[in-house]
Amino acid sequence: MTLSDAPAPTLSAQTLSAQAQAPASPTLPSPAPLASALAEALASGGAGLDALAQVGPADRRDRFLTLLEVYDLHTAPLERVGDRARLQHHPDVAALKGRLEGEWLAELEAHWEAAGPLTTCEGPEQVVRAMRSVAARDRLPAAYRWLARTATYEQLVHFLALEGGPDGGFDDLIALCQVGLGGTAKLELGKNYWDEMGQGDLAGVHTELHRRLVRALELPTVPRDELPVEALEREAFGGLLATNRWLQPEMIGALGLLELQAGPRCRLVLQGLDRLGAPQDAYPFYVEHAEVDPVHGKDWMDKAIEPLSAERPEWGARMVRGAYWRAALNLQFFAAVMDELVVADAG
């Protein structure tokens, strides 16, 4: 079997088992007792954290809502987190985080072990080829083709509100990802970050472009406790990588995958905006990514993945693993949200 024959990213065996009784559409909001208990303990200054030491989540939804509460302590704006940030490294919080992440990583790892020859790629050329192989699979998911050709205006607005852009939080993630790197890899990530910052022009900062998109389309803000579980897992994945230094190789691969895939997907979003007559302010965010990300994707391979694979051979397959994990979570999310919107429209 060659790299191009490797299995496409899909759900892990454990995930499939856990969701065997679930419908094809996103898991409906359900009570999250562990996440609620953690939020209350954090709000009270830590009282009651010790009682959570052996408490398990009610389900996968509760797991990811709980982890997102923890990740907020590490990466959310301080004006939102407030004094709770003091509990970032509280022993009981750290123990809960490690326990829930351990269960999740076991699922992700079992999925990776089924990826065939991707798991044993060696040397810069094989690693880059494996990265491109992962990116090529479902580069244009059915959800994006649906946006371009079929979705109604309301469906497009709902999907984009949940999607959050092709790289939601990418600027903060890339800033964390470059810590400790050197050489061309650090330069490439720095160049990428500078583009995220609009190359010094506030109006061109990608988060500002996204705010224009939100205003133009009147995208709703969906509260976290109303998000489908697939969206929660996808969001939590960034926190998993950002708060575990040992996962730096996987983070480099996951972010590189975004750069490889965002351009073609953004072009399909633009087709949908054209077809539905969207306001002009809805365009700059996706135009920027459609034009710039293909260049970033190539440079990420040539100047980060390839040299890092040569300098640190043990990182090669791990970078591919991060890309594979991210691809699987993306496809799971896209399919579930599209199913929900199509079913809701049919009803």
WOJO-V556335 format. One record per pair of residues at least 4 apart in sequence whose C-alpha atoms are under 8 Angstrom apart, sorted by the first residue. I is the first residue (numbers start at 0). J is the second residue. D is the distance in whole Angstrom. If there is no record, write none. Layout:
i:I j:J d:D
i:I j:J d:D
//
This chain:
i:0 j:4 d:6
i:0 j:5 d:7
i:0 j:115 d:8
i:0 j:116 d:7
i:1 j:5 d:7
i:1 j:116 d:7
i:2 j:116 d:6
i:2 j:117 d:6
i:2 j:128 d:8
i:2 j:129 d:6
i:2 j:132 d:7
i:3 j:129 d:8
i:3 j:132 d:6
i:5 j:114 d:6
i:5 j:115 d:5
i:5 j:116 d:6
i:5 j:117 d:7
i:6 j:113 d:7
i:6 j:114 d:5
i:6 j:115 d:7
i:7 j:114 d:8
i:7 j:133 d:7
i:7 j:136 d:6
i:8 j:114 d:8
i:8 j:133 d:7
i:8 j:136 d:8
i:8 j:323 d:6
i:8 j:324 d:7
i:8 j:326 d:6
i:8 j:327 d:5
i:8 j:330 d:8
i:9 j:110 d:8
i:9 j:327 d:5
i:9 j:330 d:8
i:9 j:331 d:7
i:10 j:14 d:6
i:10 j:15 d:6
i:10 j:110 d:7
i:10 j:327 d:6
i:10 j:328 d:8
i:10 j:331 d:7
i:11 j:15 d:6
i:11 j:106 d:6
i:11 j:107 d:7
i:11 j:109 d:6
i:11 j:110 d:4
i:11 j:111 d:8
i:12 j:16 d:6
i:12 j:106 d:8
i:12 j:109 d:7
i:12 j:110 d:7
i:13 j:17 d:6
i:13 j:106 d:6
i:13 j:109 d:8
i:14 j:18 d:6
i:14 j:106 d:7
i:15 j:19 d:6
i:21 j:26 d:7
i:22 j:26 d:7
i:23 j:335 d:6
i:23 j:338 d:7
i:24 j:335 d:5
i:24 j:336 d:7
i:24 j:338 d:5
i:24 j:339 d:5
i:25 j:227 d:5
i:25 j:228 d:6
i:25 j:229 d:7
i:25 j:335 d:5
i:25 j:336 d:6
i:25 j:338 d:8
i:25 j:339 d:6
i:26 j:227 d:5
i:26 j:228 d:6
i:26 j:229 d:8
i:27 j:227 d:6
i:27 j:228 d:8
i:28 j:60 d:8
i:28 j:224 d:7
i:28 j:225 d:6
i:28 j:226 d:7
i:28 j:227 d:7
i:28 j:228 d:8
i:29 j:60 d:8
i:30 j:61 d:8
i:31 j:35 d:6
i:31 j:56 d:8
i:31 j:57 d:7
i:31 j:58 d:8
i:31 j:60 d:7
i:31 j:61 d:5
i:31 j:64 d:7
i:32 j:36 d:6
i:32 j:56 d:7
i:32 j:57 d:7
i:32 j:61 d:7
i:33 j:37 d:6
i:33 j:51 d:8
i:33 j:54 d:7
i:33 j:55 d:7
i:33 j:56 d:5
i:33 j:57 d:7
i:33 j:61 d:6
i:33 j:62 d:8
i:33 j:65 d:6
i:34 j:38 d:6
i:34 j:56 d:8
i:34 j:61 d:6
i:34 j:62 d:7
i:34 j:64 d:6
i:34 j:65 d:4
i:34 j:66 d:8
i:34 j:68 d:7
i:35 j:39 d:6
i:35 j:65 d:8
i:36 j:40 d:6
i:36 j:51 d:8
i:37 j:41 d:6
i:37 j:48 d:7
i:37 j:51 d:8
i:37 j:65 d:7
i:37 j:68 d:8
i:38 j:42 d:6
i:38 j:68 d:7
i:39 j:43 d:6
i:40 j:44 d:7
i:40 j:45 d:5
i:40 j:46 d:5
i:40 j:47 d:5
i:40 j:48 d:6
i:41 j:45 d:5
i:41 j:46 d:7
i:41 j:48 d:8
i:41 j:83 d:6
i:41 j:86 d:7
i:42 j:83 d:6
i:44 j:82 d:8
i:44 j:83 d:7
i:44 j:86 d:8
i:45 j:86 d:7
i:47 j:51 d:7
i:48 j:52 d:7
i:48 j:91 d:6
i:48 j:92 d:7
i:49 j:91 d:6
i:50 j:54 d:8
i:51 j:91 d:8
i:51 j:95 d:7
i:52 j:91 d:6
i:52 j:94 d:7
i:52 j:95 d:6
i:56 j:61 d:5
i:56 j:62 d:5
i:56 j:65 d:8
i:57 j:61 d:6
i:57 j:62 d:7
i:58 j:62 d:6
i:59 j:63 d:6
i:59 j:228 d:7
i:60 j:64 d:6
i:60 j:228 d:5
i:60 j:231 d:7
i:61 j:65 d:6
i:62 j:66 d:6
i:62 j:99 d:7
i:63 j:67 d:6
i:63 j:228 d:8
i:63 j:231 d:6
i:63 j:232 d:6
i:63 j:235 d:6
i:64 j:68 d:6
i:64 j:223 d:8
i:64 j:224 d:8
i:64 j:231 d:7
i:65 j:69 d:7
i:66 j:70 d:6
i:66 j:96 d:7
i:66 j:99 d:7
i:66 j:100 d:8
i:66 j:235 d:7
i:67 j:71 d:6
i:67 j:235 d:6
i:67 j:238 d:7
i:68 j:72 d:7
i:69 j:73 d:7
i:69 j:87 d:7
i:69 j:92 d:7
i:69 j:96 d:7
i:70 j:74 d:6
i:70 j:75 d:8
i:70 j:235 d:8
i:70 j:238 d:6
i:70 j:239 d:8
i:70 j:242 d:7
i:71 j:75 d:5
i:71 j:80 d:7
i:72 j:80 d:7
i:72 j:83 d:7
i:72 j:84 d:5
i:72 j:86 d:7
i:72 j:87 d:5
i:73 j:84 d:7
i:73 j:87 d:6
i:73 j:242 d:7
i:74 j:238 d:8
i:75 j:79 d:7
i:75 j:80 d:7
i:76 j:80 d:6
i:77 j:81 d:5
i:77 j:84 d:7
i:80 j:84 d:6
i:83 j:87 d:7
i:86 j:92 d:7
i:87 j:92 d:7
i:87 j:93 d:8
i:88 j:92 d:7
i:88 j:93 d:6
i:89 j:93 d:6
i:90 j:94 d:6
i:91 j:95 d:6
i:92 j:96 d:6
i:93 j:97 d:6
i:94 j:98 d:6
i:95 j:99 d:6
i:96 j:100 d:6
i:97 j:101 d:6
i:98 j:102 d:7
i:99 j:103 d:6
i:100 j:104 d:6
i:100 j:239 d:8
i:101 j:105 d:6
i:102 j:106 d:7
i:103 j:107 d:6
i:104 j:108 d:6
i:105 j:109 d:6
i:106 j:110 d:6
i:107 j:111 d:6
i:107 j:324 d:7
i:108 j:112 d:6
i:109 j:113 d:7
i:110 j:114 d:7
i:111 j:118 d:7
i:111 j:320 d:7
i:111 j:323 d:7
i:111 j:324 d:7
i:112 j:118 d:7
i:114 j:118 d:6
i:115 j:119 d:8
i:116 j:120 d:6
i:117 j:129 d:6
i:117 j:316 d:7
i:117 j:319 d:7
i:117 j:320 d:8
i:118 j:316 d:6
i:118 j:319 d:8
i:118 j:320 d:7
i:119 j:316 d:6
i:120 j:125 d:6
i:120 j:126 d:6
i:120 j:129 d:7
i:120 j:315 d:7
i:120 j:316 d:6
i:121 j:125 d:6
i:121 j:126 d:6
i:121 j:312 d:7
i:121 j:315 d:6
i:121 j:316 d:7
i:122 j:126 d:6
i:122 j:308 d:6
i:122 j:309 d:7
i:122 j:312 d:7
i:122 j:315 d:7
i:123 j:127 d:6
i:123 j:304 d:8
i:123 j:305 d:5
i:123 j:306 d:7
i:123 j:307 d:8
i:123 j:308 d:5
i:123 j:309 d:6
i:123 j:315 d:7
i:124 j:128 d:6
i:124 j:305 d:7
i:125 j:129 d:6
i:126 j:130 d:6
i:126 j:304 d:8
i:126 j:305 d:7
i:126 j:308 d:7
i:126 j:315 d:6
i:126 j:316 d:7
i:126 j:319 d:7
i:127 j:131 d:6
i:127 j:300 d:6
i:127 j:304 d:7
i:127 j:305 d:6
i:128 j:132 d:6
i:129 j:133 d:6
i:129 j:319 d:7
i:130 j:134 d:6
i:130 j:252 d:8
i:130 j:256 d:7
i:130 j:319 d:6
i:130 j:322 d:7
i:131 j:135 d:6
i:131 j:259 d:8
i:132 j:136 d:7
i:133 j:256 d:8
i:133 j:319 d:8
i:133 j:322 d:7
i:133 j:323 d:6
i:133 j:326 d:7
i:134 j:138 d:6
i:134 j:256 d:6
i:134 j:259 d:6
i:134 j:260 d:6
i:134 j:322 d:8
i:134 j:326 d:8
i:135 j:260 d:8
i:137 j:330 d:8
i:138 j:260 d:6
i:138 j:263 d:7
i:138 j:264 d:7
i:139 j:143 d:6
i:139 j:144 d:7
i:139 j:263 d:7
i:139 j:264 d:6
i:140 j:144 d:7
i:140 j:330 d:7
i:140 j:333 d:8
i:141 j:145 d:6
i:141 j:334 d:8
i:142 j:146 d:6
i:142 j:333 d:6
i:142 j:334 d:6
i:142 j:337 d:6
i:143 j:147 d:6
i:143 j:264 d:6
i:143 j:267 d:6
i:143 j:268 d:7
i:144 j:148 d:6
i:144 j:149 d:8
i:144 j:267 d:7
i:145 j:149 d:5
i:145 j:150 d:6
i:146 j:150 d:5
i:146 j:155 d:6
i:146 j:267 d:7
i:146 j:268 d:6
i:146 j:271 d:5
i:147 j:267 d:5
i:147 j:268 d:6
i:147 j:269 d:7
i:147 j:270 d:5
i:147 j:271 d:4
i:147 j:272 d:8
i:147 j:274 d:7
i:148 j:270 d:8
i:148 j:271 d:6
i:148 j:274 d:8
i:150 j:154 d:6
i:150 j:155 d:6
i:150 j:271 d:8
i:151 j:155 d:6
i:151 j:275 d:8
i:152 j:156 d:6
i:152 j:275 d:6
i:153 j:157 d:6
i:154 j:158 d:6
i:154 j:340 d:6
i:155 j:159 d:6
i:155 j:271 d:8
i:156 j:160 d:6
i:156 j:216 d:7
i:156 j:217 d:8
i:156 j:218 d:6
i:157 j:161 d:6
i:157 j:218 d:7
i:157 j:219 d:8
i:158 j:162 d:6
i:158 j:336 d:7
i:158 j:337 d:8
i:159 j:163 d:6
i:159 j:164 d:7
i:159 j:218 d:7
i:160 j:218 d:5
i:160 j:219 d:6
i:160 j:220 d:7
i:160 j:221 d:7
i:161 j:221 d:7
i:161 j:226 d:8
i:161 j:230 d:7
i:163 j:167 d:6
i:164 j:209 d:7
i:165 j:257 d:7
i:165 j:261 d:6
i:165 j:265 d:8
i:166 j:257 d:7
i:168 j:172 d:6
i:169 j:173 d:6
i:169 j:254 d:8
i:170 j:174 d:6
i:170 j:192 d:6
i:170 j:195 d:6
i:170 j:196 d:8
i:171 j:175 d:6
i:172 j:176 d:6
i:172 j:237 d:7
i:172 j:241 d:6
i:173 j:177 d:6
i:173 j:188 d:7
i:173 j:191 d:8
i:173 j:192 d:7
i:173 j:254 d:8
i:174 j:178 d:7
i:174 j:188 d:8
i:174 j:189 d:8
i:174 j:192 d:7
i:175 j:241 d:7
i:176 j:241 d:7
i:176 j:247 d:7
i:176 j:250 d:7
i:176 j:251 d:7
i:177 j:184 d:8
i:177 j:185 d:6
i:177 j:188 d:6
i:177 j:189 d:8
i:180 j:184 d:7
i:180 j:185 d:5
i:181 j:185 d:5
i:181 j:186 d:8
i:182 j:186 d:7
i:183 j:187 d:6
i:183 j:302 d:5
i:183 j:303 d:6
i:183 j:306 d:8
i:184 j:188 d:6
i:184 j:299 d:8
i:184 j:302 d:6
i:184 j:303 d:4
i:184 j:304 d:8
i:184 j:306 d:7
i:184 j:307 d:7
i:185 j:189 d:6
i:185 j:303 d:8
i:186 j:190 d:6
i:187 j:191 d:6
i:187 j:298 d:7
i:187 j:299 d:7
i:187 j:302 d:6
i:187 j:303 d:7
i:188 j:192 d:6
i:188 j:299 d:8
i:188 j:303 d:8
i:189 j:193 d:6
i:190 j:194 d:6
i:191 j:195 d:6
i:191 j:295 d:7
i:192 j:196 d:6
i:193 j:197 d:7
i:193 j:198 d:5
i:193 j:199 d:7
i:194 j:198 d:5
i:194 j:204 d:8
i:195 j:204 d:6
i:195 j:205 d:5
i:195 j:206 d:8
i:196 j:200 d:7
i:196 j:201 d:7
i:196 j:203 d:7
i:196 j:204 d:4
i:196 j:205 d:7
i:197 j:201 d:6
i:197 j:202 d:7
i:197 j:203 d:4
i:197 j:204 d:4
i:197 j:205 d:7
i:198 j:203 d:8
i:198 j:204 d:8
i:199 j:203 d:8
i:199 j:204 d:8
i:200 j:204 d:7
i:201 j:207 d:7
i:202 j:207 d:6
i:202 j:208 d:7
i:203 j:207 d:7
i:203 j:208 d:6
i:204 j:208 d:6
i:205 j:209 d:6
i:205 j:284 d:7
i:206 j:210 d:6
i:207 j:211 d:6
i:208 j:212 d:6
i:208 j:283 d:6
i:208 j:284 d:5
i:209 j:213 d:6
i:209 j:284 d:6
i:210 j:214 d:6
i:211 j:215 d:6
i:211 j:280 d:6
i:211 j:281 d:7
i:211 j:284 d:8
i:212 j:216 d:6
i:212 j:217 d:8
i:212 j:218 d:8
i:212 j:280 d:6
i:212 j:281 d:4
i:212 j:282 d:7
i:212 j:283 d:8
i:212 j:284 d:7
i:213 j:217 d:5
i:213 j:218 d:5
i:213 j:219 d:8
i:213 j:281 d:8
i:214 j:218 d:7
i:215 j:278 d:6
i:215 j:279 d:8
i:215 j:280 d:6
i:215 j:281 d:5
i:216 j:277 d:7
i:216 j:278 d:7
i:216 j:281 d:7
i:221 j:225 d:7
i:221 j:226 d:7
i:222 j:226 d:7
i:223 j:231 d:8
i:226 j:230 d:6
i:226 j:231 d:7
i:227 j:231 d:7
i:227 j:336 d:8
i:228 j:232 d:6
i:229 j:233 d:6
i:229 j:328 d:7
i:229 j:331 d:7
i:229 j:332 d:5
i:229 j:335 d:7
i:230 j:234 d:6
i:230 j:332 d:6
i:231 j:235 d:6
i:232 j:236 d:6
i:232 j:328 d:7
i:233 j:237 d:7
i:233 j:325 d:8
i:233 j:328 d:6
i:233 j:329 d:7
i:233 j:332 d:7
i:234 j:238 d:7
i:235 j:239 d:6
i:236 j:240 d:6
i:236 j:325 d:8
i:237 j:241 d:6
i:238 j:242 d:6
i:239 j:243 d:6
i:240 j:244 d:7
i:240 j:246 d:6
i:240 j:247 d:7
i:240 j:249 d:7
i:240 j:250 d:6
i:241 j:250 d:8
i:243 j:247 d:8
i:246 j:250 d:6
i:247 j:251 d:6
i:248 j:252 d:6
i:248 j:314 d:6
i:248 j:315 d:8
i:248 j:317 d:6
i:248 j:318 d:5
i:248 j:321 d:7
i:249 j:253 d:6
i:249 j:317 d:6
i:249 j:318 d:5
i:249 j:319 d:7
i:249 j:320 d:6
i:249 j:321 d:4
i:249 j:322 d:7
i:250 j:254 d:6
i:250 j:318 d:7
i:250 j:321 d:6
i:251 j:255 d:6
i:251 j:304 d:8
i:251 j:318 d:6
i:251 j:321 d:7
i:252 j:256 d:6
i:252 j:304 d:8
i:252 j:317 d:8
i:252 j:318 d:4
i:252 j:319 d:6
i:252 j:320 d:7
i:252 j:321 d:5
i:252 j:322 d:5
i:253 j:257 d:7
i:253 j:318 d:7
i:253 j:319 d:8
i:253 j:321 d:5
i:253 j:322 d:4
i:253 j:323 d:8
i:253 j:324 d:7
i:253 j:325 d:6
i:254 j:258 d:7
i:254 j:322 d:7
i:255 j:259 d:6
i:255 j:296 d:6
i:255 j:299 d:6
i:255 j:300 d:7
i:255 j:322 d:7
i:256 j:260 d:6
i:256 j:296 d:8
i:256 j:322 d:5
i:256 j:325 d:8
i:256 j:326 d:8
i:257 j:261 d:6
i:257 j:296 d:8
i:258 j:262 d:7
i:258 j:292 d:5
i:258 j:293 d:7
i:258 j:295 d:6
i:258 j:296 d:5
i:258 j:299 d:8
i:259 j:292 d:7
i:259 j:293 d:6
i:259 j:295 d:8
i:259 j:296 d:4
i:259 j:297 d:7
i:260 j:264 d:7
i:260 j:293 d:8
i:260 j:296 d:8
i:261 j:265 d:6
i:261 j:288 d:7
i:261 j:289 d:7
i:261 j:292 d:6
i:261 j:293 d:8
i:262 j:266 d:6
i:262 j:288 d:6
i:262 j:289 d:4
i:262 j:290 d:7
i:262 j:291 d:7
i:262 j:292 d:5
i:262 j:293 d:6
i:263 j:267 d:7
i:263 j:289 d:7
i:264 j:268 d:7
i:264 j:289 d:8
i:265 j:269 d:6
i:265 j:285 d:5
i:265 j:286 d:7
i:265 j:288 d:6
i:265 j:289 d:5
i:266 j:270 d:6
i:266 j:285 d:7
i:266 j:286 d:8
i:266 j:289 d:6
i:267 j:271 d:6
i:268 j:272 d:6
i:268 j:285 d:7
i:269 j:273 d:6
i:269 j:282 d:7
i:269 j:285 d:7
i:269 j:286 d:7
i:270 j:274 d:6
i:271 j:275 d:6
i:272 j:276 d:6
i:272 j:277 d:5
i:272 j:281 d:8
i:272 j:282 d:8
i:273 j:277 d:6
i:277 j:281 d:7
i:278 j:282 d:8
i:279 j:283 d:8
i:281 j:285 d:8
i:282 j:286 d:6
i:283 j:287 d:6
i:284 j:288 d:7
i:285 j:289 d:6
i:286 j:290 d:6
i:287 j:291 d:6
i:287 j:292 d:8
i:288 j:292 d:5
i:289 j:293 d:7
i:290 j:294 d:8
i:291 j:295 d:6
i:292 j:296 d:6
i:293 j:297 d:6
i:294 j:298 d:6
i:295 j:299 d:6
i:296 j:300 d:6
i:297 j:301 d:6
i:298 j:302 d:6
i:298 j:303 d:7
i:299 j:303 d:5
i:299 j:304 d:6
i:300 j:304 d:5
i:300 j:305 d:6
i:301 j:305 d:6
i:301 j:306 d:7
i:302 j:306 d:6
i:303 j:307 d:6
i:304 j:308 d:6
i:304 j:315 d:8
i:304 j:318 d:8
i:305 j:309 d:6
i:306 j:310 d:6
i:307 j:311 d:6
i:307 j:312 d:8
i:307 j:314 d:7
i:307 j:315 d:8
i:308 j:312 d:5
i:308 j:313 d:8
i:308 j:314 d:6
i:308 j:315 d:5
i:311 j:315 d:7
i:313 j:317 d:7
i:314 j:318 d:6
i:315 j:319 d:7
i:316 j:320 d:6
i:317 j:321 d:6
i:318 j:322 d:7
i:319 j:323 d:6
i:320 j:324 d:6
i:321 j:325 d:6
i:322 j:326 d:6
i:323 j:327 d:6
i:324 j:328 d:6
i:325 j:329 d:6
i:326 j:330 d:6
i:327 j:331 d:6
i:328 j:332 d:6
i:329 j:333 d:6
i:330 j:334 d:6
i:331 j:335 d:6
i:332 j:336 d:6
i:333 j:337 d:6
i:334 j:338 d:6
i:335 j:339 d:6
i:336 j:340 d:6
i:337 j:341 d:6
i:338 j:342 d:6
i:339 j:343 d:6
i:340 j:344 d:6
i:341 j:345 d:6
i:342 j:346 d:6
//
